[in-house]
Structure formats: C-alpha cells, structure tokens
Amino acid sequence: MSTAYTPTRQRILTIAERRYRDTGPSALSIRQIAQEVGVTPMAIYRHFRDKDAIIEALVGAGFQKWEKQFAAAPEAQAPLDRIRAGLLSYVEFALEERRLFELMYLVPRRAAASPPTRSAAFASMIGAAREAAESGVITGDPAETILLAWSTTHGLVALHFSGRFGFNDGLFRRVAARTIDSLLRLLSSPNDDDSKYADAHAV
C-alpha cells in the first residue's frame, strides 16, 4: 500500500471528499469511488488499506485546512485577544467546512486523532494562555484553560449543528462571540485590567 501523494491517490481523495460533502459517510464506498476514479477496486487498495484509511486521510486534510485558517487569523498583541481570535477562527472553520468538521470531530472513528491540544493551532493558544498566566491575567494551568475554552466553543458548534439556534449562522456567530467573551472574562483575574476584556468585545 502506497502513502505517497501520487496523482491517482490524490484523485481518490478528491473524489472521496466530494462524495462525502454531497452525501455523507454512506458515499464512501470503495467500489463507487473506484468506478468514479476509473480504476478497479483493487487499485484503490494499493493506496488505502480500507475505507477507514480513506476517512483518516480526509480527516488529516481537514486538520491541515484548519491549521491554515488559524494561521491566517489576524495577529493580536494581548494574549486573551489571541485566544479569542483562535476560538472564533474555529467557529468560522466549522461553519465554512461543516461536513469536514463533522468528520473530524463528530463522527466516531476507530483511529481517532491525538488530543487537539497537540496541534499547532492549539499549541499557539496554549502559549497565549501561558503568557497570560505568567503576567497574572489568568490563573490555572494554560493547557487546561484552553481545553476548557475549546470544549465550550466546540459544544456551541455541536448545538448549532443540531438546530438549537435555528440553523441561523448569523445568530450563532453572535451567540458564540458573546459566550467566548463571557468565558474569557470568567477566566480573567478580577484584579487585572484585562478583566474588562469581555465588555470591550461585547457583541
């Protein structure tokens, strides 16, 4: 089985991603993908051991897109502003790449990825939380702080995808921004000027 990004392997992934976006997991049939690629099902197995391997490759591509979107977010000076920007970037990624996001985070997989806090994006937010902790802006373990913030944001996304905000993306964006601001205010030291952070960003 080859893992090199040959034209055939990339075409398999491109078609698999389109089929998944259009129909969902049921569309990831080796036979149907092979037919659309123009190869035999056995040819697919030269690149992927099974359907789960195709799914994991799609998940990997999704994480690359998320990291790229996070890196493109405007850089902020204050650590809490950087955390806020990262969480809002996560919200936007979920809205723009809903199918891929669901596959990455909401669809059970046998080979689930390592904890998200190991990604470059989350490592950056942990660094911002560490900087905030060192300056007395927040208290607590930086990694646990980001895990709490991410879990809250992720929970909001899951609620939105289940229709709890009427499938209204605009309303959800406002709710998510307010909730993130409220959370950052709660995490802020009451004796630090940055504790006024949420009021300044209220939506």
Beta strands, then each sheet from edge to edge (+ up, - down):
end
